[in-house]
Amino acid sequence: MLRVGLTGGIGAGKSTVANRLSEHGAILIDSDKIAREVVEPGTPGLAELVEAFGEDILAADGALDRAALAAKAFAGEESRKRLNSIVHPRVGARTAELMAAAPPDAIIVHDIPLLVEGGLAPMYHLVVMVDAPEEVRVRRLVEARGMAEDDARARIKAQATTDQRRAVADVWFDNSGAPDIVLAEVDALWADRLTPFEANVRLRKPRAPMSPKIAPYDETWPVQAERALARIRVVVGDAAVRVDHIGSTSVPGLPAKDILDLQLTVSTLDKADELADALSDAGFPRAEGEWYDDAHGEEGTWPKRFHFGGDPRRPVNLHVRSQETPAWRLALLFPEWLRRNPDERDAYAAVKNAMAAKHAGDGTVEQYTDEKQIWVDAAFTRADAWADSTGWTP
């Protein structure tokens, strides 16, 4: 199944996006709703809250008086932690139950207000952020929810910043305009990204071949790569020796195909095979066939495993290499050498652009890659000499 984390600041209008995705067929899991359910009258959650904070957090009908609870629970850090220790595990357990009950081809949208604050972004295949300017959000909170303006601004200030949200957001919706605008964007997201993404992961569908197309350097490539790397780290855990952004998109100022090259280094290829299904389920399906790097400075090849990104709007190549060959080190050395040597970077850019123009009608990158490799092989020798002279190590 595809797991989508939906979040945004208070007053941004997440419910508009959530409801539209639900209309398209997404299974919506609402964290706020679950948080209310786990402390309803008669639940163990409510009983534990009463034990922790006293009978006076109950209304006359026996239900939770949320204002009374908030007055006690948010009076200090210790009381806040106590509240969270009671509610959060129950919300998590119920969320897990709902996800486990979903069919294998489901697109689950988890509406979770504190996704950024909780560091939960890597747990999802995709993070969708709903935003609006602060003044719009304040007006909505005052007019629609009856909040005092000072309270509304304080609630906004207590949440994640715009920069923190942008760092984890794969999709960003500005919901400050007419509802029809954001609804049309949600419709496009469902049709063009979420539906094919789910199918790509479930069916282990490879990315369609295409001709090489070189794009100017994009300053957001490293941020986009970090989002993917964070998801990989969650999946592989201690099995990873290291996880890195490699290739041309990791070199500032270097034009490249708009495909992120990432490297997972493991101890052995047996370990890579053990991780294959987990990586595939996390959005990086394993490619069929035998994959290898041409050995540098020796005869033969260096075997590896290869996974591709299932997200149709963010192509990824994930190279899984073991410490059993020098390939992992060379993949780190080459971009670092280019970063430190601008003349070599610019020479490589010229080669890439020339080869891409030559093979623009091929419908595949195979010949482009083969011809470009002649320059790269010679560059590897220069990079090795640079590493020796500078003492560089990965």
DOKOL-32817 format. One line per 3 residues: number of its first residue (from 1); for each residue x negated, y, z negated of N, C-alpha, C. Coordinates in pm, whole numbers, plus 50000, padded with zeros to 5 digits. Atoms other than C-alpha are relative to their C-alpha. Layout:
N
NUM> X Y Z X Y Z X Y Z | ...
This chain:
394
1> 49915 49881 50000 50000 50000 50000 49912 50124 50000 | 50072 49873 49997 49897 50361 50044 50042 50082 49879 | 49974 49921 50121 49866 50568 49725 49967 50146 50029
4> 50016 49857 49975 49916 50942 49765 50020 50073 49868 | 49985 49917 50118 49852 51178 49475 50052 50136 50040 | 49938 49871 49970 50080 51481 49489 49991 50088 49877
7> 50016 49913 50115 49999 51775 49267 50001 50145 50045 | 50000 49857 49973 49989 52152 49243 50029 50075 49872 | 49979 49921 50120 50009 52434 48996 50147 50019 49969
10> 49863 49976 50042 50321 52509 48798 50061 50114 50082 | 49933 49900 49920 50570 52701 49009 49966 49998 50148 | 50039 50004 49859 50410 52601 49339 50105 49934 50089
13> 49893 50063 49921 50709 52392 49448 49968 49860 50045 | 50030 50140 49964 50587 52032 49441 50125 49922 50034 | 49879 50080 49980 50942 51904 49426 50051 50010 50143
16> 49958 49986 49860 51014 52041 49774 49928 49899 50088 | 50080 50095 49923 50732 51832 49918 50033 49858 49961 | 49971 50136 50049 50806 51529 49700 50132 49949 50056
19> 49869 50043 49953 51171 51518 49798 50000 49972 50150 | 50005 50023 49856 51092 51547 50168 49929 49868 50032 | 50070 50126 49979 50841 51262 50151 50089 49882 49962
22> 49906 50104 50039 51101 51056 49968 50105 49976 50107 | 49903 50014 49891 51351 51125 50246 49943 49922 50117 | 50064 50073 49892 51099 50986 50494 49981 49851 49967
25> 50015 50141 50038 51077 50661 50295 49892 49973 49899 | 50101 50020 50103 50801 50717 50044 50066 49957 49870 | 49957 50035 50135 50839 50557 49703 49943 50106 49906
28> 50042 49887 50084 50827 50852 49463 49990 49955 49855 | 50021 50024 50142 50682 50806 49115 49972 50135 49935 | 50005 49866 50060 50741 51116 48904 49946 49988 49857
31> 50062 50012 50133 50505 51141 48605 50079 50073 49893 | 49922 49926 50099 50716 51405 48431 50125 49921 49960 | 49881 50080 50030 51025 51185 48460 49965 49880 49912
34> 50042 50115 50080 50838 50885 48323 49965 50045 49858 | 50037 49950 50133 50702 51096 48037 50124 50025 49914 | 49875 49983 50075 51060 51175 47939 50061 49864 49964
37> 49939 50131 50022 51174 50814 47975 49934 49924 49885 | 50070 50081 50101 50907 50668 47746 50020 50053 49859 | 49971 49950 50135 51023 50887 47455 50150 50026 49983
40> 49856 49989 50016 51399 50851 47497 50042 49935 49868 | 49953 50061 50125 51607 50759 47189 49996 49847 50007 | 50007 50145 50008 51546 50400 47081 49871 49941 50053
43> 50125 50053 49945 51205 50370 47246 49890 49998 49894 | 50115 49999 50092 50884 50276 47062 49921 50130 50008 | 50073 49875 49985 50733 50592 47202 50056 50110 49911
46> 49940 49898 50085 50980 50818 47025 49976 49968 49853 | 50024 50040 50140 50944 50619 46703 49858 50037 49956 | 50137 49968 50036 50568 50668 46709 49979 50151 49990
49> 50010 49855 50011 50606 51040 46774 50057 50049 49866 | 49940 49962 50128 50835 51070 46472 49906 49966 49885 | 50095 50041 50104 50585 50879 46260 49882 50097 49994
52> 50118 49914 49994 50306 51109 46376 50031 50144 49963 | 49974 49856 50013 50482 51448 46368 50119 50034 49910 | 49893 49974 50094 50784 51408 46139 50139 49998 50063
55> 49861 50010 49955 51163 51376 46161 50052 50130 50062 | 49947 49873 49952 51206 51744 46238 49968 50027 50147 | 50016 49984 49855 51097 51691 46600 50121 49942 50074
58> 49879 50056 49939 51438 51528 46658 50113 50102 49996 | 49880 49918 49995 51752 51712 46766 50110 49930 49921 | 49889 50055 50079 52086 51656 46594 50051 49867 50055
61> 49950 50123 49940 52177 51380 46841 49896 49887 50002 | 50104 50104 50007 51854 51187 46776 49902 50003 50115 | 50093 49988 49888 51686 51289 47101 49882 50088 49960
64> 50118 49920 50027 51346 51451 47113 50027 50148 50024 | 49994 49854 49986 51345 51827 47053 49862 50042 50051 | 50131 49978 49939 51064 51914 47292 49935 50130 49951
67> 50057 49875 50051 51022 52269 47166 49941 49980 49860 | 50050 50027 50135 50984 52145 46810 49873 49917 50004 | 50120 50081 49985 50733 51883 46919 49884 50085 50048
70> 50108 49917 49945 50535 52136 47120 49942 50092 49893 | 50048 49910 50105 50515 52372 46821 49899 49930 49909 | 50092 50075 50086 50343 52097 46624 49883 49942 50078
73> 50103 50074 49926 50155 51906 46891 49894 50091 50060 | 50095 49910 49936 49992 52208 47051 49945 50105 49904 | 50052 49907 50100 49899 52378 46725 49849 49992 49989
76> 50145 50017 50008 49546 52240 46747 49955 49885 50088 | 50056 50102 49911 49314 52010 46939 50030 49859 49951 | 49978 50134 50053 49356 51712 46707 50145 49956 50020
79> 49859 50036 49983 49737 51721 46720 50032 49978 50148 | 49978 50021 49857 49727 51755 47099 49948 49863 50043 | 50055 50132 49967 49501 51451 47126 50089 49888 49947
82> 49912 50102 50057 49736 51259 46898 50123 49980 50088 | 49885 50009 49910 50031 51341 47123 49963 49922 50126 | 50041 50066 49876 49840 51234 47433 49974 49851 49979
85> 50029 50141 50025 49729 50908 47271 50127 49917 49987 | 49872 50071 50010 50094 50818 47217 50070 49993 50135 | 49921 49992 49877 50245 50932 47546 49925 49948 50122
88> 50072 50033 49876 49973 50886 47810 49988 49851 50027 | 50008 50144 49968 49918 50509 47772 50134 49942 50044 | 49868 50051 49961 50292 50449 47800 50037 50046 50141
91> 49976 49951 49864 50318 50669 48108 49916 49920 50099 | 50088 50077 49911 50021 50487 48261 50050 49858 50022 | 49950 50138 49987 50166 50143 48189 50125 49995 50087
94> 49877 49999 49919 50504 50234 48337 49969 50031 50146 | 50042 49968 49863 50338 50387 48643 49944 49877 50068 | 50058 50121 49944 50139 50069 48696 50107 49897 50034
97> 49890 50093 49973 50459 49862 48673 50072 50037 50129 | 49928 49955 49881 50631 50072 48938 49916 49978 50126 | 50086 50022 49884 50330 50055 49171 49992 49852 50035
100> 50011 50144 49976 50302 49677 49128 50128 49944 50064 | 49873 50048 49946 50669 49638 49220 50024 50045 50144 | 49981 49948 49864 50630 49825 49550 49958 49897 50104
103> 50039 50094 49895 50613 49626 49875 49863 50034 50057 | 50138 49979 49953 50274 49584 50044 49986 50106 50108 | 50009 49896 49896 50359 49828 50325 50054 50135 49952
106> 49943 49877 50055 50478 50102 50090 49902 50116 50009 | 50076 49876 50020 50361 50460 50087 50051 50058 49869 | 49962 49954 50132 50365 50557 49722 49952 50144 49982
109> 50035 49862 50030 50372 50926 49634 50013 50019 49849 | 50002 49983 50145 50269 50984 49274 49994 50148 49968 | 49989 49859 50037 50386 51326 49161 49942 50014 49859
112> 50071 49993 50128 50137 51405 48884 49942 50140 49981 | 50041 49860 50015 50097 51764 48762 49853 50019 49963 | 50137 49980 50050 49759 51719 48588 49901 49907 50068
115> 50092 50086 49926 49588 51513 48857 49858 50057 50000 | 50133 49939 49996 49299 51759 48885 49939 50003 49861 | 50051 49988 50137 49265 51821 48513 49960 49864 49943
118> 50030 50134 50050 49263 51446 48448 49894 49926 50077 | 50103 50065 49920 48997 51371 48709 50049 49876 50072 | 49938 50119 49944 49235 51128 48880 49996 49992 50153
121> 49995 49995 49853 49186 51228 49246 49941 49876 50067 | 50059 50116 49930 48955 50934 49337 50085 49873 49995 | 49916 50119 50011 49227 50688 49239 50099 49988 50116
124> 49902 49998 49893 49433 50779 49547 49932 49998 50137 | 50052 49997 49862 49384 50723 49919 49997 50143 50053 | 49988 49863 49948 49488 51084 49978 50058 50086 49889
127> 49946 49904 50096 49550 51389 49760 50064 50115 50076 | 49925 49892 49938 49815 51639 49867 50022 50109 49896 | 49990 49887 50092 49804 51982 49704 50105 50098 50050
130> 49901 49897 49969 50097 52224 49696 49962 50125 49924 | 50048 49877 50063 50004 52584 49627 50085 50118 50044 | 49940 49872 49966 50139 52937 49630 49924 50107 49922
133> 50068 49894 50075 49991 53273 49526 50055 50016 49859 | 49960 49991 50141 50003 53343 49154 50125 50084 49981 | 49884 49913 50020 50254 53626 49185 50129 49932 50044
136> 49882 50075 49956 50493 53402 49377 50039 49898 49894 | 49974 50102 50101 50459 53131 49114 50058 50063 49874 | 49948 49931 50119 50514 53376 48829 50146 50038 50021
139> 49861 49959 49973 50829 53511 48993 50093 49881 49994 | 49914 50119 50004 50966 53159 49041 50023 49953 49858 | 49988 50047 50137 50897 53064 48682 50090 50091 49917
142> 49917 49905 50073 51061 53379 48550 50146 49991 50045 | 49863 49995 49947 51364 53373 48781 50070 49865 49994 | 49934 50130 49991 51429 53000 48816 49998 49923 49869
145> 50010 50078 50124 51312 52865 48481 50023 50084 49875 | 49973 49914 50115 51376 53165 48259 49883 50021 49908 | 50119 49978 50083 51017 53188 48131 49973 50148 49985
148> 50053 49866 50016 50880 53504 47987 49877 50013 50090 | 50110 49984 49906 50624 53653 48228 49865 49967 49936 | 50127 50029 50066 50341 53634 47974 49980 49850 49983
151> 50009 50146 50016 50420 53268 47910 49967 49934 50133 | 50025 50056 49867 50426 53194 48282 49853 50018 50039 | 50140 49974 49964 50086 53355 48335 49904 49917 49913
154> 50084 50082 50087 49942 53172 48035 49999 49854 50044 | 49992 50139 49954 50065 52838 48168 49916 49982 50127 | 50080 50007 49877 49908 52910 48508 49851 50004 49968
157> 50141 49986 50035 49579 53017 48351 49944 49874 49935 | 50046 50120 50070 49562 52696 48145 49977 49882 50094 | 50015 50110 49906 49573 52479 48457 49873 50017 50084
160> 50119 49999 49914 49303 52398 48712 49999 50124 50089 | 50015 49884 49913 49166 52682 48922 50022 49960 50146 | 49984 50027 49857 49218 52715 49296 49878 49927 50055
163> 50122 50066 49951 48855 52617 49360 49996 49854 49956 | 49998 50138 50048 48894 52304 49146 50101 49917 50080 | 49900 50073 49922 49206 52208 49338 49951 49976 50143
166> 50048 50016 49862 49049 52269 49678 49894 49891 50011 | 50107 50099 49996 48757 52045 49588 50053 49858 50015 | 49947 50137 49995 48984 51738 49558 50112 49982 50102
169> 49882 50007 49912 49259 51822 49808 49962 49957 50141 | 50014 50040 49860 49269 51631 50136 50099 50076 50088 | 49894 49927 49929 49587 51816 50237 50040 50117 49912
172> 49965 49878 50075 49675 52173 50135 50122 50064 50062 | 49878 49935 49954 50027 52312 50166 50016 50134 49929 | 49966 49869 50055 50091 52683 50117 50152 50009 50000
175> 49854 50004 50013 50446 52684 49986 50053 50135 49955 | 49956 49867 50040 50484 53059 49953 50104 50059 50094 | 49907 49945 49902 50700 53110 50260 50136 49933 49997
178> 49869 50062 49988 51037 52989 50381 49987 49848 49989 | 50008 50146 50018 51111 52623 50288 49982 49924 50131 | 50009 50072 49872 51144 52525 50656 49855 49986 50047
181> 50140 50005 49955 50775 52600 50710 49928 49883 49938 | 50071 50109 50066 50639 52363 50451 50066 49866 50031 | 49933 50127 49966 50902 52101 50535 49952 49948 50135
184> 50051 50043 49870 50784 52095 50896 49858 49945 49987 | 50136 50049 50022 50426 52051 50774 50002 49862 49933 | 49986 50130 50065 50536 51762 50552 50043 49894 50102
187> 49957 50093 49895 50712 51599 50847 49881 49956 50085 | 50118 50032 49919 50391 51619 51049 49903 49913 49921 | 50089 50082 50084 50188 51479 50760 50047 49854 49998
190> 49946 50136 50005 50418 51178 50737 49976 49926 50133 | 50006 50067 49870 50421 51103 51110 49857 49981 50050 | 50133 49999 49937 50063 51186 51203 49889 49947 49912
193> 50110 50040 50088 49866 51087 50896 50037 49887 49905 | 49970 50101 50102 50041 50889 50623 50041 49867 50061 | 49953 50126 49941 50219 50632 50841 49887 49925 50070
196> 50111 50075 49940 49915 50546 51056 49892 49963 49899 | 50098 50031 50103 49686 50557 50751 50039 49870 49930 | 49953 50123 50066 49898 50294 50576 49980 49879 50088
199> 50014 50113 49908 49900 50072 50884 49853 49964 50021 | 50143 50026 49979 49525 50110 50936 49940 49920 49885 | 50053 50070 50117 49452 49994 50582 50059 49859 49991
202> 49935 50131 50015 49706 49712 50575 49957 49903 50109 | 50033 50086 49887 49618 49578 50920 49850 49994 50027 | 50145 49994 49977 49243 49652 50892 49972 50043 50144
205> 50004 49956 49861 49283 49843 51216 49881 50092 50023 | 50118 49916 49976 48960 49988 51360 50038 50130 50071 | 49981 49872 49932 48929 50343 51486 49983 49980 50151
208> 50007 50013 49855 48990 50373 51860 49871 50062 50051 | 50122 49941 49944 48672 50431 52064 50030 50129 50074 | 49984 49874 49930 48620 50774 52213 49864 50051 50044
211> 50124 49941 49952 48360 50975 52399 49937 50088 49893 | 50065 49913 50098 48100 51167 52198 50041 50146 50020 | 49965 49858 49996 48209 51519 52113 49931 50068 49883
214> 50078 49935 50103 47974 51745 51921 50071 50127 49954 | 49936 49883 50059 48123 52003 51685 49895 50085 49927 | 50091 49917 50080 47949 52302 51523 50000 49953 49855
217> 50008 50041 50139 47832 52242 51169 50116 50059 49920 | 49886 49960 50082 48125 52258 50926 49955 50002 49854 | 50047 49987 50138 48041 52390 50579 50082 49918 49902
220> 49919 50084 50090 48322 52176 50432 49965 49853 50011 | 50034 50142 49988 48167 51848 50549 49948 49941 49870 | 50047 50060 50125 47975 51793 50222 50112 49982 49896
223> 49889 50012 50095 48290 51859 50016 50091 49884 50040 | 49918 50111 49953 48492 51622 50232 49932 49866 49972 | 50075 50123 50026 48218 51361 50200 50006 49963 49853
226> 49998 50028 50143 48215 51395 49823 50132 49939 49956 | 49872 50061 50035 48585 51316 49806 50001 49851 50035 | 50007 50141 49961 48527 50993 49997 49903 49923 49911
229> 50099 50066 50085 48217 50909 49792 50059 49972 49861 | 49939 50021 50132 48416 50954 49470 50092 49880 50001 | 49912 50117 49990 48671 50699 49589 49919 49871 50006
232> 50085 50119 49989 48394 50455 49678 49939 49966 49865 | 50059 50025 50131 48229 50497 49338 50099 49933 49905 | 49899 50061 50086 48555 50412 49162 50015 49852 50033
235> 49979 50138 49957 48587 50092 49366 49881 49912 49963 | 50117 50089 50011 48230 49961 49345 49938 50003 49861 | 50051 49995 50135 48136 50076 48996 49850 49972 49992
238> 50140 50030 50025 47810 49933 48869 49936 49918 50112 | 50057 50078 49889 47768 49723 49186 49920 50087 50096 | 50071 49909 49911 47637 50031 49364 49863 50034 49943
241> 50131 49945 50036 47267 50107 49354 50007 50151 50014 | 49973 49859 49979 47363 50445 49496 50100 50015 50113 | 49902 49968 49895 47625 50609 49720 49966 50140 50049
244> 50051 49873 49948 47523 50892 49954 50071 50043 50128 | 49961 49938 49874 47632 51128 50228 49874 50004 50086 | 50116 50007 49912 47392 51060 50517 50039 50054 50137
247> 49968 49964 49863 47372 51137 50887 50004 50149 50024 | 50007 49861 49957 47408 51461 51075 50090 50094 49922 | 49910 49911 50073 47705 51596 50879 49946 50038 49863
250> 50061 49965 50129 47481 51604 50570 49886 50101 50015 | 50112 49908 49974 47229 51841 50733 50056 50139 50032 | 49946 49866 49974 47326 52211 50700 49947 50058 50131
253> 50037 49935 49875 47329 52387 51036 49989 49908 50119 | 50016 50095 49890 47319 52070 51245 50137 49966 50060 | 49874 50043 49937 47603 52019 51497 50007 49848 50002
256> 49984 50146 50011 47748 51669 51488 50138 49959 50047 | 49866 50054 49984 48035 51445 51577 50073 50018 49867 | 49923 49975 50122 48312 51520 51327 50038 49867 49934
259> 49984 50129 50067 48265 51183 51159 49901 49996 49885 | 50088 50003 50116 48126 51153 50808 49931 49864 49991 | 50076 50122 50022 47849 50897 50772 49964 49991 49852
262> 50026 50025 50141 47826 50754 50421 49923 49870 49986 | 50076 50123 50024 47597 50490 50277 50022 49950 49858 | 49995 50071 50126 47661 50243 49999 49882 49905 49996
265> 50116 50088 50016 47339 50081 49882 50028 49901 49889 | 49977 50107 50096 47372 49747 49706 49874 49914 49991 | 50119 50081 50020 47125 49489 49581 49980 49897 50110
268> 50007 50104 49897 47206 49217 49836 50122 50008 50089 | 49883 50002 49913 47438 49161 50130 50109 49909 49945 | 49897 50080 50067 47613 48894 49924 50087 50091 49912
271> 49924 49904 50081 47712 49177 49690 50089 50086 50090 | 49918 49924 49905 47833 49376 49991 50124 49922 50040 | 49887 50083 49961 48054 49085 50092 50102 49988 49886
274> 49909 50007 50115 48198 49063 49740 50087 50126 49989 | 49928 49873 50011 48304 49428 49765 50090 50029 50120 | 49934 49967 49872 48454 49405 50115 50150 50021 49986
277> 49854 49987 50011 48818 49350 50021 50039 50122 49919 | 49967 49884 50083 48818 49614 49748 49979 50130 50077 | 50023 49881 49918 48666 49872 49982 50106 50015 50108
280> 49897 49997 49896 48914 49778 50254 50132 50050 49944 | 49874 49958 50062 49210 49819 50019 49995 50147 49958 | 50013 49861 50045 49073 50154 49902 50000 50100 50115
283> 49992 49908 49886 49094 50297 50254 49883 49993 50094 | 50118 50015 49915 48770 50176 50413 49993 49857 50052 | 49995 50138 49951 48853 49860 50610 49866 49955 50058
286> 50124 50054 49946 48562 49634 50696 50015 49968 50147 | 50000 50029 49857 48476 49606 51063 49959 49856 50024 | 50034 50137 49965 48463 49263 51220 49867 49996 50075
289> 50122 50020 49923 48150 49121 51378 49875 50017 49918 | 50131 49986 50063 47781 49132 51300 49947 50142 50022 | 50050 49863 49991 47634 49474 51226 49856 50003 49950
292> 50142 49994 50036 47269 49567 51204 49939 50132 50046 | 50084 49889 49954 47009 49841 51241 49879 49940 50070 | 50126 50041 49938 46719 49805 51479 49887 50028 49902
295> 50110 49984 50094 46412 49749 51266 49903 50107 50049 | 50096 49895 49965 46173 50045 51260 49860 49955 49958 | 50137 50037 50030 45805 49961 51284 49975 49852 49993
298> 50015 50145 50000 45863 49590 51315 50099 49939 50097 | 49910 50067 49908 46033 49335 51536 50130 49960 49928 | 49877 50054 50055 46393 49228 51488 50100 50106 49957
301> 49893 49912 50046 46690 49381 51314 50015 49991 49849 | 49969 49997 50144 46802 49474 50965 50152 49989 49986 | 49855 50018 50010 47150 49336 50889 50063 50093 49898
304> 49924 49916 50093 47414 49547 50719 50148 49964 50014 | 49855 50010 49985 47789 49564 50672 50052 50139 50036 | 49947 49873 49954 48007 49833 50822 50149 50008 49972
307> 49858 49970 50025 48339 49983 50712 50032 50133 50066 | 49957 49873 49940 48538 50259 50880 50111 50058 49914 | 49893 49935 50075 48772 50513 50724 50134 49979 50067
310> 49867 50023 49946 49139 50437 50765 50082 50126 50022 | 49928 49874 49986 49248 50800 50745 49981 50053 50142 | 50016 49958 49860 49320 50905 51106 49956 50144 50016
313> 50038 49859 49992 49252 51272 51028 49864 50028 49936 | 50133 49981 50056 48920 51217 50850 49916 49877 50029 | 50079 50117 49962 48701 50970 51039 49876 49985 49910
316> 50113 50031 50086 48438 50800 50824 49932 49874 50051 | 50079 50121 49981 48159 50552 50893 49933 49968 49867 | 50063 50041 50125 48058 50363 50579 49903 49886 50029
319> 50105 50098 49978 47728 50179 50617 49965 49938 49864 | 50034 50069 50124 47674 49918 50346 49869 49926 50024 | 50134 50054 49979 47303 49839 50329 49946 49948 49867
322> 50059 50057 50121 47108 49626 50084 49857 50044 49984 | 50140 49969 50027 46774 49687 49921 49905 49895 50057 | 50082 50107 49944 46653 49374 50098 49923 50046 50124
325> 50071 49944 49886 46546 49586 50399 49974 50147 49974 | 50027 49856 50019 46402 49940 50431 50105 50092 50062 | 49905 49917 49925 46707 50059 50626 50066 50106 49912
328> 49932 49906 50089 46873 50224 50325 49912 50122 49973 | 50092 49890 50026 46562 50433 50254 49986 50089 50123 | 50014 49923 49877 46523 50538 50617 50123 50086 50025
331> 49876 49923 49982 46887 50648 50626 50005 50122 49909 | 50009 49885 50089 46813 50882 50335 49887 50094 50042 | 50116 49920 49961 46474 50998 50462 50031 50089 50120
334> 49983 49926 49875 46585 51107 50810 50074 50132 49980 | 49934 49869 50017 46843 51373 50708 49923 50093 49907 | 50078 49913 50088 46619 51498 50426 49886 50065 50077
337> 50106 49946 49915 46334 51542 50675 50054 50111 50090 | 49939 49896 49916 46566 51737 50905 50033 50124 49920 | 49970 49884 50084 46676 51960 50618 49874 50082 49971
340> 50125 49932 50037 46315 52041 50534 49924 50052 50121 | 50073 49962 49879 46205 52090 50896 50098 50055 50104 | 49899 49941 49910 46437 52331 51083 49968 49984 50148
343> 50034 50017 49859 46244 52301 51409 50041 49861 50050 | 49959 50136 49963 46303 51926 51414 50153 49989 50004 | 49852 49998 50000 46668 51983 51323 50053 50059 50130
346> 49953 49934 49879 46710 52220 51616 49969 49917 50125 | 50033 50088 49887 46531 51981 51854 50100 49885 50008 | 49903 50109 50002 46765 51704 51745 50136 50049 50049
349> 49873 49943 49955 47065 51931 51801 50004 50010 50152 | 50005 49989 49854 46951 51993 52159 50016 49865 50066 | 49986 50136 49946 46918 51619 52221 50144 49953 49990
352> 49863 50044 50020 47261 51549 52077 50095 50067 50099 | 49912 49928 49908 47429 51819 52283 49981 49954 50145 | 50027 50044 49863 47259 51707 52604 50057 49860 50025
355> 49951 50137 49983 47344 51341 52552 50154 49994 49996 | 49854 49998 50007 47704 51420 52456 50061 50052 50130 | 49951 49948 49872 47751 51626 52773 49985 49895 50110
358> 50024 50103 49900 47602 51346 52980 50102 49888 49993 | 49911 50115 50018 47837 51085 52834 50142 50041 49959 | 49871 49948 50041 48147 51301 52787 50118 49920 50055
361> 49890 50075 49940 48354 51076 53012 49994 49850 49976 | 50019 50144 50019 48241 50736 52882 50116 49930 49931 | 49896 50065 50079 48529 50672 52645 49944 49918 49885
364> 50066 50070 50109 48279 50528 52397 49870 50074 49967 | 50124 49934 50038 47968 50642 52208 49879 49908 50019 | 50108 50099 49996 47759 50334 52287 49880 50050 50080
367> 50114 49955 49920 47547 50476 52570 49939 50127 49944 | 50049 49879 50067 47521 50813 52394 49905 49962 49887 | 50080 50041 50114 47388 50638 52085 49869 49935 50045
370> 50121 50069 49953 47144 50417 52277 49896 50097 50054 | 50095 49906 49941 46988 50704 52469 49945 50098 49895 | 50044 49909 50107 46973 50934 52167 49899 49930 49909
373> 50086 50075 50092 46799 50658 51972 49852 50007 50040 | 50139 49988 49956 46484 50701 52183 49933 50115 49926 | 50055 49886 50074 46430 51045 52028 49995 49969 49851
376> 49992 50029 50143 46539 50922 51684 49888 49907 49956 | 50106 50094 50037 46292 50631 51683 49866 50071 49986 | 50124 49923 50010 46004 50868 51752 50004 50093 49878
379> 49985 49911 50115 46140 51104 51487 49980 49925 49869 | 50022 50079 50121 46141 50823 51230 49852 49994 49964 | 50145 50005 50025 45764 50798 51270 49951 50131 49942
382> 50039 49869 50054 45724 51172 51212 50055 50019 49859 | 49941 49987 50133 45959 51155 50914 49922 49917 49898 | 50081 50083 50090 45758 50869 50762 49869 50071 49964
385> 50126 49928 50025 45438 51073 50802 50025 50118 49904 | 49964 49889 50090 45610 51371 50634 50020 49950 49858 | 49976 50056 50133 45724 51150 50344 49867 49964 49932
388> 50131 50036 50057 45369 51021 50296 49924 50124 49955 | 50078 49880 50031 45221 51370 50302 50059 50080 49884 | 49934 49921 50106 45475 51522 50061 50028 49919 49874
391> 49967 50084 50115 45524 51225 49830 50149 49981 49980 | 49853 50014 50013 45896 51216 49905 50040 49856 49968 | 49938 50129 50028 46092 50928 49756 50150 50022 49987
394> 49854 49982 50010 46468 50866 49763 50045 50020 49855
